[in-house]
Amino acid sequence: MKKIAFLGFAAFLLAAVACAPLFAQAGAPAPAGVKQLGSIQKITGRWLSLATDQGAVIMVEIQPGARLFRFAAGQSDPKSATPIQLADLQAGDRVLVRGKLADDGKAIVASAIAVMKQQDIAQLKQQELLDWQKRGVGGLVKQVDASAGTVTLTVGAKTVVVTTTPKTTCKRYAPDSVKWEDATAAKLDDIHPGDQLRARGNKNDDGTQLAAEEIVAGTFRNIAGLVTAVDSAQGTLTVQDLATRKPVSVRITADSQMKKLPPQLAQGLAMRMKGISSPAAAAPAAGAASDAARPRGGDLNQMLARLPAAVLADLQKGEAVMIVSTQGSSAQPPVAITLLGGVEPMLTASPTGEGVQSFLTPWSLASAPGGDQQ
């Protein structure tokens, strides 16, 4: 089951809860017993196969006279909902089903359904993405003051103070997930120096302060070194880490973002790592390299989005890579969030790996809102 983005999901929940008085206003019988939120997998006659947010699949029978209402993207006012027919439902739609358990105790007999159409979800996700890009900031946690409700971030060469209130939504990434929407509720005390954090809210004029509406944080691992083995069948690769001088096995999944730098761009970034103004980075050039060679503010997520995707089979033994991954565990190796190939000039510029940290840090949040455009 594919979840929608955080804001879209929250907005739908708000709309769904608001449906209760709408059902009453419409004269529908009071929903009895149960309610279930999920996505439609299949429609057969008056039956829905519903993938719930708990990971189960249940059957829903829409009884004659059931009330169906559609909420558009961002709607939460029950009066703005539009009555629809059973024929308007499609696979992929998000629905809140209200009704009672069937006699078998497994299926739900629905008396009312609130619907958010698949295309409306996509629109809401795009709106959210743009808002995160416009009003978001991401960086390395420098200091946390839970009593004051502030988090100080290092963002490129500057410091940003993120302020929170009791209304700020705080989430933390799951230990072994590359999907930011898998993050769970957290407190400011759960955030520690060295964590990666992304926040959305209103910034002051010089961008040194942000009043956060939402924050999501987590601990990630930065790996830079040479590929020693590639197993495309198993979806793994082994890298000799520059920092630890030890081999590290990393899993590549369908959610891993893999890119390969063009040579000109890699040279430009290597010059930046040395603190040298690079003609290649400053002069206009064709394609993605011209835009990407001049990233500002230390956030390279948008640069990476412009580069073509790579696959594991593209990597060769001895090739230099930079990886941001989950922490992994004793039972499972880390999962790559972002893997970047073609970085030989950058590792040459920083053979000990010390200079790589400032470039890896922003990529840790490539799967965060505003960074993941998949």
Protein Blocks (a to p, Z undefined) as FASTA:
>chain_A
ZZddfklmmmmmmmmmmmmmmmmmnopacdehiacddddfbdghjaccdddfkopacddd
ddehiacddddehiabfklpccddfklpcehiacdddddddfkomaccdfbdcdddfklm
mmmmmmmmmmmmmmgccdddfbdcfknopacddehjbccdddddfklccddddfkbcbfk
lpccddfklpcehiacdddddddfkopaccdfbdcdddddddddddfbdcfknopacddd
fklopacdddddfklccddddfklmmmmmmmmnopacfklmpccehjklmmmmcghhiak
lmmmmpccddfklpcghiacdddddebjfkbccddfbdcehilmmmmmmmnommmmmmmm
mmmmmmgghkacZZ
